[in-house]
């Protein structure tokens, strides 16, 4: 327990002196010295001299050994796969993007090969070998059904629906593999480093080419019996065609039925005659209509879940910016009795990749930092 406490402090605070670690853990200096010596022998921490020119006595600084483990995080979409590789401190050391057409449709285990190509390219950029990642987390639209192992709610991801996919991925990558819903991962990023850091009860509403939500209650992600909690893209709303027949008939490229058919990127562009999204949302009438549609769907979520906060993320809210957020907030008045805070995502970069990286790091640290 003391070992893990010290390692977690070094992760969160960065390099620390033995004296500071002793103060933060409550351990005596001799005990802290023994602990740090043991962790150094295990290859989990390293020392370096305090930077010259800084005030205070010259003391050794202890920090996490970055090479103790590496992780891979990926985000999959219908067009391809983005990947990052990071060391155990969370520093990204390699990136890659592999388009879906880089592997022919008739290649056996094509999806696993695409993932391997993305990971290997990111590893190569980092100067690492193919067996270096300790853990891999992949974010995808849809969710794995915990009962069957099948990917549900994502028919637009051909090749991802095999019940043996996770085993195929683990075999080609040589690491444990977790497949997680992309919006759930975006919510994890908001919870740890974004707009929801100060809330344990919130909903993230993702509006992009697809539409979904992630619900966090008492700090815990709500998944549902089949992993489908938050699939609000299928939610029936006035003015939207019904997504009859279930996910199998849901055509993302045509905005499908339900809430998604009203607010997704294709739907917003259609309001402006097919104009690019930025141009569409620059139009006051399109922006106002989009806000009305978003408010209707968000009101349904708020009425059921009653979150403290709703975070708007994805291409539509990010492009619409504060003007769109304010309009949605105004439209929510009277649609639902609860009045949650409404914020835009402020995670830098891709929140799905950020969430996948956070998840991979948490898993790897639980294993690598276990000195028992």
C-alpha positions, 0 to 999 in steps of 0.5 A: 500500500505504501509503495502504491501511494508513493507511485501514485504521488509521483504520477500526480505530482511529478518528481519529488524529493524523499523529504516531500514524499515522506511528508505526503505519505506520512512515512518516516524518512528512513521508511521512505528511503527504504521504499524508494530504494526498493522501487528503484531496484524494481525499475519503477522509479529513477533519480535525477539531480535537482535542476541548478539555479533553483532555490533550496538545498541540492537534493535528489528528485525521484520520478516514475521510470517512464520505460517501466511500461507502455500502453496503446490507445486507439479510436476506431471509426468507419473511415479508419483507426487512430492510435497513440502509444504512451509511457507509464507516466502518460507521455505520448511517444508515438502516433499513427492514423491508418485508413480503413482502405489500407487493408483489402476487404477480403483479407482474413481477420481484416479488422485485427490487421488494421488495428495491428497496423495502427499500433505497430506504426505508432510504436515505430514512431516511438522507437519501440518494438511490436511487443512493447505495449502492456495494455491496449484500449480501443474506443469504438461506436457501439458497445460490447454486450457483456453477455455475448461479447458482440459489438452492438449498436454499431452496424456501420463498423463492418468487421467489428461484430465477430464474437472472437474479435477480442481474442483475435486482437489480443493474439495479434497484439500480444497484449490484453485488449479492452474494447470500450464505447467511444462516448464512454471514453470521452466521458472519462476524459471529461471526468479526469481532465475536462469540464466534469472534473468537479462533478460526480453526476453528469451526462455527456451528450456526443453529437457528431456523425453519430449521436450518443450519451454517457451517464455518470452517477456517483462517479460511476459510469452507467452501462446498462444490461447490454452495454447500451446505456446512453444510445440516445441516437435511437431515441424517438422524438417528435419530427424524427423518423423512427429507427424501426427494426433496431440497430441493424437498419440504422444507416449512419450516413443518412442520419438514420432515425430517432434523435440522431436524424435531427442533430447529427452532422449530416442532419445539420448540414442538410438544414443548410442545403448540404453546406459545410458544418461551420457554414451551416452553424454560422447561419442564425436560423440553422443554429437556432433550429439545431439548438431547439432539436438538441434541447428536445433530446437533452430534456429527455435525458435530464428528465430521466437521469437528473444530472448535475451537469450536461457536457456537450461534445462532438463536432456539432457543439464544438463547431457551434461553440458558445453561441449554440450552447447558450441557445440550447440552454435557453431552449431547455427552460420549461422542457424539463424541471431539473436545470443542470449546468450546461457546458462545452467540452474542454478536453484538448485534442480527441476526447475519445483517444484521451479517454482510451489512454486514461483507461489503458494507463489505469489498467497498466498501473494497477498491474505494474505498480502492484509490488505485492 
